[in-house]
């Protein structure tokens, strides 16, 4: 790597790297309209929405999802 800024990033501690990633993600989230969404992603979202509208009980509540995540971890 010849870019000194990139070299410095790789020298950060894990905690510092995680904070950097969080800060970057927050800055991206400030402008969601600038995040590109590909056609295949839009199609998948439309398909999932249609499936949900036809079968509203087919999904999981947020509480159920959290329980699965904690149970599997």
PDB file of N, CA, C and O in Angstrom:
ATOM      1  N   UNK A   1       0.842  -1.182   0.000  1.00  0.00           N
ATOM      2  CA  UNK A   1       0.000   0.000   0.000  1.00  0.00           C
ATOM      3  C   UNK A   1       0.883   1.241   0.000  1.00  0.00           C
ATOM      4  O   UNK A   1       1.786   1.383   0.824  1.00  0.00           O
ATOM      5  N   UNK A   2       0.610   2.106  -0.915  1.00  0.00           N
ATOM      6  CA  UNK A   2       1.412   3.317  -0.995  1.00  0.00           C
ATOM      7  C   UNK A   2       0.710   4.519  -0.379  1.00  0.00           C
ATOM      8  O   UNK A   2       1.342   5.546  -0.132  1.00  0.00           O
ATOM      9  N   UNK A   3      -0.579   4.402  -0.132  1.00  0.00           N
ATOM     10  CA  UNK A   3      -1.327   5.513   0.438  1.00  0.00           C
ATOM     11  C   UNK A   3      -1.111   5.529   1.954  1.00  0.00           C
ATOM     12  O   UNK A   3      -1.502   4.582   2.636  1.00  0.00           O
ATOM     13  N   UNK A   4      -0.495   6.588   2.493  1.00  0.00           N
ATOM     14  CA  UNK A   4      -0.216   6.636   3.937  1.00  0.00           C
ATOM     15  C   UNK A   4      -1.470   6.560   4.798  1.00  0.00           C
ATOM     16  O   UNK A   4      -1.442   5.978   5.882  1.00  0.00           O
ATOM     17  N   UNK A   5      -2.565   7.140   4.329  1.00  0.00           N
ATOM     18  CA  UNK A   5      -3.806   7.094   5.103  1.00  0.00           C
ATOM     19  C   UNK A   5      -4.300   5.659   5.238  1.00  0.00           C
ATOM     20  O   UNK A   5      -4.749   5.258   6.312  1.00  0.00           O
ATOM     21  N   UNK A   6      -4.222   4.883   4.162  1.00  0.00           N
ATOM     22  CA  UNK A   6      -4.636   3.484   4.229  1.00  0.00           C
ATOM     23  C   UNK A   6      -3.718   2.687   5.143  1.00  0.00           C
ATOM     24  O   UNK A   6      -4.176   1.823   5.891  1.00  0.00           O
ATOM     25  N   UNK A   7      -2.445   2.973   5.083  1.00  0.00           N
ATOM     26  CA  UNK A   7      -1.500   2.290   5.962  1.00  0.00           C
ATOM     27  C   UNK A   7      -1.858   2.554   7.411  1.00  0.00           C
ATOM     28  O   UNK A   7      -1.817   1.640   8.235  1.00  0.00           O
ATOM     29  N   UNK A   8      -2.209   3.790   7.737  1.00  0.00           N
ATOM     30  CA  UNK A   8      -2.589   4.137   9.113  1.00  0.00           C
ATOM     31  C   UNK A   8      -3.852   3.394   9.537  1.00  0.00           C
ATOM     32  O   UNK A   8      -3.963   2.959  10.684  1.00  0.00           O
ATOM     33  N   UNK A   9      -4.792   3.249   8.625  1.00  0.00           N
ATOM     34  CA  UNK A   9      -6.033   2.539   8.957  1.00  0.00           C
ATOM     35  C   UNK A   9      -5.733   1.108   9.367  1.00  0.00           C
ATOM     36  O   UNK A   9      -6.297   0.613  10.344  1.00  0.00           O
ATOM     37  N   UNK A  10      -4.863   0.442   8.641  1.00  0.00           N
ATOM     38  CA  UNK A  10      -4.549  -0.951   8.944  1.00  0.00           C
ATOM     39  C   UNK A  10      -3.729  -1.101  10.220  1.00  0.00           C
ATOM     40  O   UNK A  10      -3.609  -2.205  10.752  1.00  0.00           O
ATOM     41  N   UNK A  11      -3.171  -0.018  10.706  1.00  0.00           N
ATOM     42  CA  UNK A  11      -2.412  -0.053  11.954  1.00  0.00           C
ATOM     43  C   UNK A  11      -3.291   0.211  13.172  1.00  0.00           C
ATOM     44  O   UNK A  11      -2.820   0.097  14.304  1.00  0.00           O
ATOM     45  N   UNK A  12      -4.560   0.561  12.961  1.00  0.00           N
ATOM     46  CA  UNK A  12      -5.467   0.815  14.071  1.00  0.00           C
ATOM     47  C   UNK A  12      -5.759  -0.471  14.837  1.00  0.00           C
ATOM     48  O   UNK A  12      -5.647  -1.571  14.296  1.00  0.00           O
ATOM     49  N   UNK A  13      -6.135  -0.312  16.104  1.00  0.00           N
ATOM     50  CA  UNK A  13      -6.561  -1.468  16.897  1.00  0.00           C
ATOM     51  C   UNK A  13      -7.925  -1.935  16.377  1.00  0.00           C
ATOM     52  O   UNK A  13      -8.590  -1.219  15.629  1.00  0.00           O
ATOM     53  N   UNK A  14      -8.323  -3.111  16.771  1.00  0.00           N
ATOM     54  CA  UNK A  14      -9.631  -3.629  16.355  1.00  0.00           C
ATOM     55  C   UNK A  14     -10.743  -2.684  16.804  1.00  0.00           C
ATOM     56  O   UNK A  14     -11.660  -2.395  16.035  1.00  0.00           O
ATOM     57  N   UNK A  15     -10.666  -2.207  18.032  1.00  0.00           N
ATOM     58  CA  UNK A  15     -11.697  -1.294  18.539  1.00  0.00           C
ATOM     59  C   UNK A  15     -11.757  -0.022  17.705  1.00  0.00           C
ATOM     60  O   UNK A  15     -12.841   0.480  17.407  1.00  0.00           O
ATOM     61  N   UNK A  16     -10.594   0.499  17.330  1.00  0.00           N
ATOM     62  CA  UNK A  16     -10.552   1.710  16.508  1.00  0.00           C
ATOM     63  C   UNK A  16     -11.092   1.447  15.105  1.00  0.00           C
ATOM     64  O   UNK A  16     -11.782   2.290  14.532  1.00  0.00           O
ATOM     65  N   UNK A  17     -10.778   0.277  14.557  1.00  0.00           N
ATOM     66  CA  UNK A  17     -11.305  -0.083  13.237  1.00  0.00           C
ATOM     67  C   UNK A  17     -12.819  -0.203  13.277  1.00  0.00           C
ATOM     68  O   UNK A  17     -13.506   0.268  12.370  1.00  0.00           O
ATOM     69  N   UNK A  18     -13.344  -0.833  14.325  1.00  0.00           N
ATOM     70  CA  UNK A  18     -14.800  -0.962  14.455  1.00  0.00           C
ATOM     71  C   UNK A  18     -15.455   0.410  14.563  1.00  0.00           C
ATOM     72  O   UNK A  18     -16.509   0.645  13.973  1.00  0.00           O
ATOM     73  N   UNK A  19     -14.836   1.311  15.313  1.00  0.00           N
ATOM     74  CA  UNK A  19     -15.385   2.662  15.429  1.00  0.00           C
ATOM     75  C   UNK A  19     -15.358   3.372  14.082  1.00  0.00           C
ATOM     76  O   UNK A  19     -16.299   4.085  13.734  1.00  0.00           O
ATOM     77  N   UNK A  20     -14.285   3.179  13.326  1.00  0.00           N
ATOM     78  CA  UNK A  20     -14.184   3.779  11.998  1.00  0.00           C
ATOM     79  C   UNK A  20     -15.282   3.253  11.083  1.00  0.00           C
ATOM     80  O   UNK A  20     -15.914   4.025  10.361  1.00  0.00           O
ATOM     81  N   UNK A  21     -15.509   1.952  11.112  1.00  0.00           N
ATOM     82  CA  UNK A  21     -16.572   1.361  10.287  1.00  0.00           C
ATOM     83  C   UNK A  21     -17.928   1.934  10.692  1.00  0.00           C
ATOM     84  O   UNK A  21     -18.743   2.269   9.833  1.00  0.00           O
ATOM     85  N   UNK A  22     -18.170   2.047  12.000  1.00  0.00           N
ATOM     86  CA  UNK A  22     -19.432   2.618  12.475  1.00  0.00           C
ATOM     87  C   UNK A  22     -19.586   4.062  12.001  1.00  0.00           C
ATOM     88  O   UNK A  22     -20.659   4.462  11.548  1.00  0.00           O
ATOM     89  N   UNK A  23     -18.531   4.826  12.105  1.00  0.00           N
ATOM     90  CA  UNK A  23     -18.576   6.222  11.662  1.00  0.00           C
ATOM     91  C   UNK A  23     -18.825   6.320  10.156  1.00  0.00           C
ATOM     92  O   UNK A  23     -19.598   7.165   9.704  1.00  0.00           O
ATOM     93  N   UNK A  24     -18.167   5.453   9.385  1.00  0.00           N
ATOM     94  CA  UNK A  24     -18.390   5.439   7.931  1.00  0.00           C
ATOM     95  C   UNK A  24     -19.835   5.084   7.616  1.00  0.00           C
ATOM     96  O   UNK A  24     -20.475   5.734   6.790  1.00  0.00           O
ATOM     97  N   UNK A  25     -20.352   4.043   8.281  1.00  0.00           N
ATOM     98  CA  UNK A  25     -21.730   3.622   8.034  1.00  0.00           C
ATOM     99  C   UNK A  25     -22.706   4.746   8.377  1.00  0.00           C
ATOM    100  O   UNK A  25     -23.658   4.990   7.635  1.00  0.00           O
ATOM    101  N   UNK A  26     -22.474   5.425   9.493  1.00  0.00           N
ATOM    102  CA  UNK A  26     -23.335   6.551   9.875  1.00  0.00           C
ATOM    103  C   UNK A  26     -23.311   7.640   8.814  1.00  0.00           C
ATOM    104  O   UNK A  26     -24.347   8.230   8.508  1.00  0.00           O
ATOM    105  N   UNK A  27     -22.137   7.912   8.248  1.00  0.00           N
ATOM    106  CA  UNK A  27     -22.050   8.962   7.226  1.00  0.00           C
ATOM    107  C   UNK A  27     -22.782   8.547   5.950  1.00  0.00           C
ATOM    108  O   UNK A  27     -23.359   9.392   5.265  1.00  0.00           O
ATOM    109  N   UNK A  28     -22.761   7.253   5.627  1.00  0.00           N
ATOM    110  CA  UNK A  28     -23.508   6.755   4.467  1.00  0.00           C
ATOM    111  C   UNK A  28     -25.010   6.859   4.734  1.00  0.00           C
ATOM    112  O   UNK A  28     -25.777   7.242   3.852  1.00  0.00           O
ATOM    113  N   UNK A  29     -25.420   6.516   5.949  1.00  0.00           N
ATOM    114  CA  UNK A  29     -26.841   6.531   6.303  1.00  0.00           C
ATOM    115  C   UNK A  29     -27.435   7.939   6.265  1.00  0.00           C
ATOM    116  O   UNK A  29     -28.653   8.093   6.168  1.00  0.00           O
ATOM    117  N   UNK A  30     -26.599   8.950   6.340  1.00  0.00           N
ATOM    118  CA  UNK A  30     -27.083  10.337   6.273  1.00  0.00           C
ATOM    119  C   UNK A  30     -27.614  10.692   4.891  1.00  0.00           C
ATOM    120  O   UNK A  30     -28.381  11.645   4.759  1.00  0.00           O
ATOM    121  N   UNK A  31     -27.226   9.950   3.862  1.00  0.00           N
ATOM    122  CA  UNK A  31     -27.655  10.224   2.490  1.00  0.00           C
ATOM    123  C   UNK A  31     -28.112   8.936   1.810  1.00  0.00           C
ATOM    124  O   UNK A  31     -27.493   8.504   0.838  1.00  0.00           O
ATOM    125  N   UNK A  32     -29.190   8.313   2.305  1.00  0.00           N
ATOM    126  CA  UNK A  32     -29.611   7.028   1.738  1.00  0.00           C
ATOM    127  C   UNK A  32     -29.986   7.112   0.264  1.00  0.00           C
ATOM    128  O   UNK A  32     -29.904   6.114  -0.453  1.00  0.00           O
ATOM    129  N   UNK A  33     -30.392   8.275  -0.190  1.00  0.00           N
ATOM    130  CA  UNK A  33     -30.783   8.422  -1.591  1.00  0.00           C
ATOM    131  C   UNK A  33     -29.586   8.289  -2.538  1.00  0.00           C
ATOM    132  O   UNK A  33     -29.760   8.089  -3.740  1.00  0.00           O
ATOM    133  N   UNK A  34     -28.389   8.400  -1.999  1.00  0.00           N
ATOM    134  CA  UNK A  34     -27.190   8.274  -2.819  1.00  0.00           C
ATOM    135  C   UNK A  34     -26.654   6.839  -2.878  1.00  0.00           C
ATOM    136  O   UNK A  34     -25.727   6.545  -3.632  1.00  0.00           O
ATOM    137  N   UNK A  35     -27.247   5.956  -2.078  1.00  0.00           N
ATOM    138  CA  UNK A  35     -26.800   4.557  -2.075  1.00  0.00           C
ATOM    139  C   UNK A  35     -27.430   3.865  -3.282  1.00  0.00           C
ATOM    140  O   UNK A  35     -28.653   3.827  -3.410  1.00  0.00           O
ATOM    141  N   UNK A  36     -26.598   3.321  -4.162  1.00  0.00           N
ATOM    142  CA  UNK A  36     -27.161   2.678  -5.359  1.00  0.00           C
ATOM    143  C   UNK A  36     -27.896   1.383  -5.007  1.00  0.00           C
ATOM    144  O   UNK A  36     -27.434   0.580  -4.196  1.00  0.00           O
ATOM    145  N   UNK A  37     -29.048   1.211  -5.642  1.00  0.00           N
ATOM    146  CA  UNK A  37     -29.822  -0.023  -5.490  1.00  0.00           C
ATOM    147  C   UNK A  37     -29.952  -0.619  -6.887  1.00  0.00           C
ATOM    148  O   UNK A  37     -30.501   0.005  -7.795  1.00  0.00           O
ATOM    149  N   UNK A  38     -29.454  -1.800  -7.037  1.00  0.00           N
ATOM    150  CA  UNK A  38     -29.453  -2.463  -8.345  1.00  0.00           C
ATOM    151  C   UNK A  38     -30.846  -2.987  -8.694  1.00  0.00           C
ATOM    152  O   UNK A  38     -31.670  -3.221  -7.810  1.00  0.00           O
ATOM    153  N   UNK A  39     -31.094  -3.165  -9.975  1.00  0.00           N
ATOM    154  CA  UNK A  39     -32.398  -3.647 -10.432  1.00  0.00           C
ATOM    155  C   UNK A  39     -32.756  -4.997  -9.819  1.00  0.00           C
ATOM    156  O   UNK A  39     -33.905  -5.218  -9.436  1.00  0.00           O
ATOM    157  N   UNK A  40     -31.776  -5.906  -9.722  1.00  0.00           N
ATOM    158  CA  UNK A  40     -32.073  -7.222  -9.171  1.00  0.00           C
ATOM    159  C   UNK A  40     -32.469  -7.120  -7.699  1.00  0.00           C
ATOM    160  O   UNK A  40     -33.257  -7.929  -7.210  1.00  0.00           O
ATOM    161  N   UNK A  41     -31.917  -6.113  -6.981  1.00  0.00           N
ATOM    162  CA  UNK A  41     -32.288  -5.907  -5.584  1.00  0.00           C
ATOM    163  C   UNK A  41     -33.722  -5.389  -5.483  1.00  0.00           C
ATOM    164  O   UNK A  41     -34.487  -5.824  -4.622  1.00  0.00           O
ATOM    165  N   UNK A  42     -34.080  -4.460  -6.365  1.00  0.00           N
ATOM    166  CA  UNK A  42     -35.448  -3.941  -6.388  1.00  0.00           C
ATOM    167  C   UNK A  42     -36.436  -5.049  -6.709  1.00  0.00           C
ATOM    168  O   UNK A  42     -37.513  -5.121  -6.117  1.00  0.00           O
ATOM    169  N   UNK A  43     -36.066  -5.917  -7.653  1.00  0.00           N
ATOM    170  CA  UNK A  43     -36.942  -7.041  -8.021  1.00  0.00           C
ATOM    171  C   UNK A  43     -37.125  -8.000  -6.846  1.00  0.00           C
ATOM    172  O   UNK A  43     -38.233  -8.475  -6.594  1.00  0.00           O
ATOM    173  N   UNK A  44     -36.055  -8.277  -6.140  1.00  0.00           N
ATOM    174  CA  UNK A  44     -36.139  -9.174  -4.984  1.00  0.00           C
ATOM    175  C   UNK A  44     -37.017  -8.571  -3.895  1.00  0.00           C
ATOM    176  O   UNK A  44     -37.830  -9.272  -3.293  1.00  0.00           O
ATOM    177  N   UNK A  45     -36.859  -7.278  -3.641  1.00  0.00           N
ATOM    178  CA  UNK A  45     -37.698  -6.614  -2.644  1.00  0.00           C
ATOM    179  C   UNK A  45     -39.168  -6.642  -3.048  1.00  0.00           C
ATOM    180  O   UNK A  45     -40.039  -6.870  -2.209  1.00  0.00           O
ATOM    181  N   UNK A  46     -39.447  -6.412  -4.330  1.00  0.00           N
ATOM    182  CA  UNK A  46     -40.830  -6.451  -4.817  1.00  0.00           C
ATOM    183  C   UNK A  46     -41.403  -7.855  -4.663  1.00  0.00           C
ATOM    184  O   UNK A  46     -42.561  -8.013  -4.278  1.00  0.00           O
ATOM    185  N   UNK A  47     -40.603  -8.870  -4.960  1.00  0.00           N
ATOM    186  CA  UNK A  47     -41.047 -10.257  -4.823  1.00  0.00           C
ATOM    187  C   UNK A  47     -41.357 -10.584  -3.361  1.00  0.00           C
ATOM    188  O   UNK A  47     -42.373 -11.211  -3.062  1.00  0.00           O
ATOM    189  N   UNK A  48     -40.492 -10.163  -2.469  1.00  0.00           N
ATOM    190  CA  UNK A  48     -40.707 -10.431  -1.042  1.00  0.00           C
ATOM    191  C   UNK A  48     -41.918  -9.680  -0.509  1.00  0.00           C
ATOM    192  O   UNK A  48     -42.669 -10.208   0.310  1.00  0.00           O
ATOM    193  N   UNK A  49     -42.111  -8.437  -0.976  1.00  0.00           N
ATOM    194  CA  UNK A  49     -43.275  -7.671  -0.540  1.00  0.00           C
ATOM    195  C   UNK A  49     -44.555  -8.331  -1.027  1.00  0.00           C
ATOM    196  O   UNK A  49     -45.517  -8.445  -0.266  1.00  0.00           O
ATOM    197  N   UNK A  50     -44.583  -8.767  -2.281  1.00  0.00           N
ATOM    198  CA  UNK A  50     -45.759  -9.446  -2.827  1.00  0.00           C
ATOM    199  C   UNK A  50     -46.038 -10.719  -2.044  1.00  0.00           C
ATOM    200  O   UNK A  50     -47.194 -11.013  -1.740  1.00  0.00           O
ATOM    201  N   UNK A  51     -45.005 -11.474  -1.715  1.00  0.00           N
ATOM    202  CA  UNK A  51     -45.179 -12.696  -0.939  1.00  0.00           C
ATOM    203  C   UNK A  51     -45.753 -12.377   0.436  1.00  0.00           C
ATOM    204  O   UNK A  51     -46.645 -13.073   0.921  1.00  0.00           O
ATOM    205  N   UNK A  52     -45.241 -11.332   1.052  1.00  0.00           N
ATOM    206  CA  UNK A  52     -45.745 -10.940   2.368  1.00  0.00           C
ATOM    207  C   UNK A  52     -47.208 -10.514   2.297  1.00  0.00           C
ATOM    208  O   UNK A  52     -48.003 -10.880   3.162  1.00  0.00           O
ATOM    209  N   UNK A  53     -47.568  -9.741   1.269  1.00  0.00           N
ATOM    210  CA  UNK A  53     -48.944  -9.283   1.149  1.00  0.00           C
ATOM    211  C   UNK A  53     -49.908 -10.454   0.927  1.00  0.00           C
ATOM    212  O   UNK A  53     -51.055 -10.403   1.371  1.00  0.00           O
ATOM    213  N   UNK A  54     -49.446 -11.507   0.243  1.00  0.00           N
ATOM    214  CA  UNK A  54     -50.276 -12.689   0.024  1.00  0.00           C
ATOM    215  C   UNK A  54     -50.296 -13.599   1.243  1.00  0.00           C
ATOM    216  O   UNK A  54     -51.283 -14.296   1.480  1.00  0.00           O
ATOM    217  N   UNK A  55     -49.215 -13.599   2.018  1.00  0.00           N
ATOM    218  CA  UNK A  55     -49.081 -14.484   3.184  1.00  0.00           C
ATOM    219  C   UNK A  55     -48.529 -13.700   4.372  1.00  0.00           C
ATOM    220  O   UNK A  55     -47.381 -13.913   4.761  1.00  0.00           O
ATOM    221  N   UNK A  56     -49.312 -12.805   4.953  1.00  0.00           N
ATOM    222  CA  UNK A  56     -48.778 -11.945   6.016  1.00  0.00           C
ATOM    223  C   UNK A  56     -48.295 -12.702   7.254  1.00  0.00           C
ATOM    224  O   UNK A  56     -47.495 -12.176   8.028  1.00  0.00           O
ATOM    225  N   UNK A  57     -48.772 -13.924   7.442  1.00  0.00           N
ATOM    226  CA  UNK A  57     -48.338 -14.696   8.608  1.00  0.00           C
ATOM    227  C   UNK A  57     -47.087 -15.523   8.336  1.00  0.00           C
ATOM    228  O   UNK A  57     -46.621 -16.248   9.215  1.00  0.00           O
ATOM    229  N   UNK A  58     -46.543 -15.421   7.133  1.00  0.00           N
ATOM    230  CA  UNK A  58     -45.390 -16.246   6.765  1.00  0.00           C
ATOM    231  C   UNK A  58     -44.075 -15.721   7.337  1.00  0.00           C
ATOM    232  O   UNK A  58     -43.086 -16.452   7.382  1.00  0.00           O
ATOM    233  N   UNK A  59     -44.057 -14.498   7.763  1.00  0.00           N
ATOM    234  CA  UNK A  59     -42.814 -13.908   8.269  1.00  0.00           C
ATOM    235  C   UNK A  59     -42.649 -14.118   9.758  1.00  0.00           C
ATOM    236  O   UNK A  59     -43.435 -14.816  10.397  1.00  0.00           O
ATOM    237  N   UNK A  60     -41.621 -13.506  10.293  1.00  0.00           N
ATOM    238  CA  UNK A  60     -41.324 -13.579  11.718  1.00  0.00           C
ATOM    239  C   UNK A  60     -41.351 -12.182  12.306  1.00  0.00           C
ATOM    240  O   UNK A  60     -40.993 -11.206  11.646  1.00  0.00           O
ATOM    241  N   UNK A  61     -41.778 -12.098  13.550  1.00  0.00           N
ATOM    242  CA  UNK A  61     -41.739 -10.801  14.232  1.00  0.00           C
ATOM    243  C   UNK A  61     -40.290 -10.469  14.579  1.00  0.00           C
ATOM    244  O   UNK A  61     -39.426 -11.346  14.587  1.00  0.00           O
ATOM    245  N   UNK A  62     -40.038  -9.213  14.861  1.00  0.00           N
ATOM    246  CA  UNK A  62     -38.701  -8.791  15.234  1.00  0.00           C
ATOM    247  C   UNK A  62     -38.255  -9.521  16.504  1.00  0.00           C
ATOM    248  O   UNK A  62     -37.089  -9.895  16.631  1.00  0.00           O
ATOM    249  N   UNK A  63     -39.182  -9.719  17.435  1.00  0.00           N
ATOM    250  CA  UNK A  63     -38.853 -10.448  18.663  1.00  0.00           C
ATOM    251  C   UNK A  63     -38.423 -11.878  18.352  1.00  0.00           C
ATOM    252  O   UNK A  63     -37.460 -12.372  18.938  1.00  0.00           O
ATOM    253  N   UNK A  64     -39.123 -12.547  17.439  1.00  0.00           N
ATOM    254  CA  UNK A  64     -38.752 -13.913  17.059  1.00  0.00           C
ATOM    255  C   UNK A  64     -37.374 -13.957  16.405  1.00  0.00           C
ATOM    256  O   UNK A  64     -36.577 -14.859  16.665  1.00  0.00           O
ATOM    257  N   UNK A  65     -37.116 -12.990  15.571  1.00  0.00           N
ATOM    258  CA  UNK A  65     -35.816 -12.931  14.900  1.00  0.00           C
ATOM    259  C   UNK A  65     -34.711 -12.740  15.929  1.00  0.00           C
ATOM    260  O   UNK A  65     -33.694 -13.432  15.883  1.00  0.00           O
ATOM    261  N   UNK A  66     -34.904 -11.807  16.857  1.00  0.00           N
ATOM    262  CA  UNK A  66     -33.888 -11.575  17.887  1.00  0.00           C
ATOM    263  C   UNK A  66     -33.650 -12.827  18.713  1.00  0.00           C
ATOM    264  O   UNK A  66     -32.507 -13.147  19.043  1.00  0.00           O
ATOM    265  N   UNK A  67     -34.721 -13.540  19.051  1.00  0.00           N
ATOM    266  CA  UNK A  67     -34.566 -14.773  19.822  1.00  0.00           C
ATOM    267  C   UNK A  67     -33.757 -15.805  19.049  1.00  0.00           C
ATOM    268  O   UNK A  67     -32.896 -16.472  19.624  1.00  0.00           O
ATOM    269  N   UNK A  68     -34.021 -15.945  17.758  1.00  0.00           N
ATOM    270  CA  UNK A  68     -33.256 -16.902  16.926  1.00  0.00           C
ATOM    271  C   UNK A  68     -31.792 -16.510  16.873  1.00  0.00           C
ATOM    272  O   UNK A  68     -30.911 -17.366  16.949  1.00  0.00           O
ATOM    273  N   UNK A  69     -31.532 -15.219  16.743  1.00  0.00           N
ATOM    274  CA  UNK A  69     -30.146 -14.756  16.669  1.00  0.00           C
ATOM    275  C   UNK A  69     -29.418 -15.058  17.977  1.00  0.00           C
ATOM    276  O   UNK A  69     -28.294 -15.560  17.965  1.00  0.00           O
ATOM    277  N   UNK A  70     -30.053 -14.754  19.087  1.00  0.00           N
ATOM    278  CA  UNK A  70     -29.419 -14.996  20.379  1.00  0.00           C
ATOM    279  C   UNK A  70     -29.277 -16.490  20.659  1.00  0.00           C
ATOM    280  O   UNK A  70     -28.297 -16.917  21.269  1.00  0.00           O
ATOM    281  N   UNK A  71     -30.236 -17.274  20.222  1.00  0.00           N
ATOM    282  CA  UNK A  71     -30.200 -18.714  20.454  1.00  0.00           C
ATOM    283  C   UNK A  71     -29.104 -19.361  19.627  1.00  0.00           C
ATOM    284  O   UNK A  71     -28.405 -20.253  20.108  1.00  0.00           O
ATOM    285  N   UNK A  72     -28.947 -18.911  18.370  1.00  0.00           N
ATOM    286  CA  UNK A  72     -27.981 -19.507  17.465  1.00  0.00           C
ATOM    287  C   UNK A  72     -26.548 -19.056  17.775  1.00  0.00           C
ATOM    288  O   UNK A  72     -25.585 -19.729  17.405  1.00  0.00           O
ATOM    289  N   UNK A  73     -26.419 -17.931  18.445  1.00  0.00           N
ATOM    290  CA  UNK A  73     -25.067 -17.371  18.678  1.00  0.00           C
ATOM    291  C   UNK A  73     -24.291 -18.120  19.723  1.00  0.00           C
ATOM    292  O   UNK A  73     -23.151 -17.764  20.018  1.00  0.00           O
TER     293      UNK A  73
END
